[in-house]
Amino acid sequence: MADEENQENKTSAPEEAAPAEETPEAAPTEETPEAAPAEGTLEAAPAEVTPEAAPAEETPEAAPAKETAEAASVTQDPKAEKARGGGDRRGGGNRRGGGDRRGGGNRRGGGNRRGPQENSDGLSEKVIFINRSTKVVKGGRRFGFSALVVVGDREGKVGLGIGKAREVITSIHKGNEDARRQMVSVSLKGATLPHEVFSHYDGARVLLRPASPGTGIIAGKTVRAVLESAGVRDVLSKSLGSNNPTNVAKATLQALRQLRLREEVMAVRDKN
């Protein structure tokens, strides 16, 4: 009996000790399921992503500032080009030629830039030619202008004048006053000339011939300006010498002054 009890105690002792070795309750402490979130740092992930900081890095407002800076540079480019002479350097501001702001079309003048103008006193004024001269001095260039102006009443009175000044308008006014002081009367036969006439002044030579009604003024611009101011409407003309406007105009005026009517010639013969 004693042996049986000892065996039962031996068998029962290991059975009771087994639960102590397994310690099923200690397993949760080793696994630490609650610590898993701390290791995964699920809550810390938003702090690393920093979604709010992303707009600060993109800086969408900085893009318009760059665009405005580029637009400003684009708008400033035309000014820079103008300051550097971006356009045609031979054009508007050329001091030597075509586009002179104070001088006319070419270096010798602009030709007839103004048409005939009727004044209150009934006289028509017409600019035939504008000449520009340049004087080179220590400080730069000085420009001078001379205007050839013809004035007439279109009824047999005509005058030719030249004005010189530093400005174009002033030279035209001086030429107009000079032409009014030197007006002369010419003999016309209706709308044409009484006879053929030939005149020369320096290198210019001008031939004028009467024409039938309706022919018009067959002449160049310089001769035409003088004949229109005198009141001639039908005439044939030819310039045979120099084409200098001043000499041609003076030769034409000299030819008109040589005209004589039949009555005038007969009156002179009767007196002699």
Secondary structure, 3 states (H helix, E strand, C coil): CHHHHHHHHHHHHHHHHHHHHHCCCHHHHHHCCCHHHHHHCCCHHHHHHCCCHHHHHHCCCHHHHHHHHHHHHHHHHHHHHHHHCCCCCCCCCCCCCCCCCCCCCECCECCCCCCCEECCCCCEEEEEEEEEEEEEECCEEEEEEEEEEEEECCCCEEEEEEEEECCHHHHHHHHHHHHHHCCEECCCECCECCCCEEEEECCEEEEEEECCCCCCEECCHHHHHHHHHHCCCCEEEEECCCCCHHHHHHHHHHHHHCCCCHHHHHHHHHHC
